[in-house]
Amino acid sequence: KLQRDFKMGDCDVSNKPRGHVLVNKQKSKLEKLMKNVDKPVSIPEPPKEKLPPQGREFIRNIWGSSAGVGSGDFHIYRGIRRREYMRQTYNNMKSEQEKLDKEFS
């Protein structure tokens, strides 16, 4: 059985915060950009609004009750229900955003 006593001087741990690595990366990127000032810089466009998938307008197979429904139909129903909840959530978020925009302006 091996035992090892660690003391404060044994470990090579610096007291610097870990963010110094990111600062150095950012500094090197800025220096690279400033070497050639005439080179155009591409600024990416902001991401477009992601719309939920559009559901079907008319669903042909509507079940009046669960009697006589096959075992595979539950999964179809569950998918339809999930898509409808996504659509309702999106519409609620959109209306809330429009309300906040209207109040702001």
C-alpha positions in Angstrom: 0.0 0.0 0.0 1.5 3.3 -1.1 0.9 6.5 0.8 2.2 9.8 -0.2 2.0 13.0 1.8 1.3 16.1 -0.2 2.5 19.4 1.0 1.8 22.8 -0.4 5.1 23.0 -2.3 4.7 19.5 -4.0 2.0 20.5 -6.5 2.8 22.8 -9.4 -0.4 24.9 -9.1 -0.2 28.6 -9.9 -2.3 31.1 -8.1 -3.3 32.8 -11.3 -6.9 32.7 -12.3 -7.7 30.3 -15.1 -9.0 33.1 -17.3 -5.5 34.2 -18.3 -5.3 31.6 -21.0 -8.4 33.1 -22.7 -7.0 36.6 -22.4 -3.8 35.4 -24.1 -5.9 33.8 -26.9 -7.9 37.0 -27.4 -4.7 39.1 -27.3 -3.1 37.0 -30.1 -6.2 37.2 -32.2 -6.3 41.0 -31.9 -2.6 41.2 -32.8 -3.2 39.0 -35.8 -6.0 41.3 -37.0 -4.0 44.5 -36.4 -1.0 43.2 -38.5 -3.1 43.6 -41.7 -5.5 46.5 -41.1 -6.5 46.7 -44.8 -7.9 43.2 -44.9 -11.7 43.2 -44.6 -13.2 41.4 -41.6 -16.4 39.4 -42.0 -19.0 39.9 -39.3 -21.5 37.1 -39.2 -25.2 37.8 -39.4 -27.3 37.3 -36.3 -29.2 34.0 -36.3 -32.6 34.0 -37.9 -35.7 33.2 -36.0 -36.3 29.5 -35.9 -39.9 28.6 -36.7 -41.5 25.4 -35.5 -42.4 22.8 -38.1 -45.7 23.5 -39.6 -48.4 21.0 -38.7 -51.0 19.5 -41.1 -54.2 21.5 -41.5 -56.4 18.5 -41.7 -55.7 15.2 -39.8 -57.7 12.4 -41.4 -57.5 9.7 -38.8 -59.3 11.1 -35.7 -60.1 8.7 -33.0 -63.5 9.2 -31.2 -62.5 6.8 -28.4 -59.7 4.5 -27.6 -61.8 1.4 -28.3 -60.6 -0.3 -31.5 -57.5 1.8 -31.9 -54.4 -0.2 -32.8 -51.3 -0.2 -30.7 -49.3 1.9 -33.2 -51.8 4.7 -33.2 -50.8 5.8 -29.8 -47.4 6.9 -31.1 -49.0 8.8 -33.9 -51.3 10.6 -31.4 -48.4 11.4 -29.2 -46.5 12.9 -32.0 -49.5 15.0 -33.1 -50.0 16.2 -29.5 -46.3 17.1 -29.1 -46.3 19.1 -32.3 -49.5 20.9 -31.2 -47.9 21.8 -27.8 -44.8 23.1 -29.6 -47.0 25.2 -31.9 -49.0 26.6 -28.9 -45.8 27.4 -27.0 -44.3 29.2 -29.9 -47.5 31.2 -30.5 -47.6 32.2 -26.8 -44.0 33.2 -26.8 -44.5 35.2 -30.0 -47.5 37.0 -28.7 -45.7 37.8 -25.4 -42.7 39.2 -27.4 -45.0 41.3 -29.6 -46.7 42.6 -26.4 -43.4 43.6 -24.9 -42.3 45.2 -28.1 -45.5 47.2 -28.3 -45.1 48.4 -24.7 -41.5 49.4 -25.3 -42.3 51.5 -28.4 
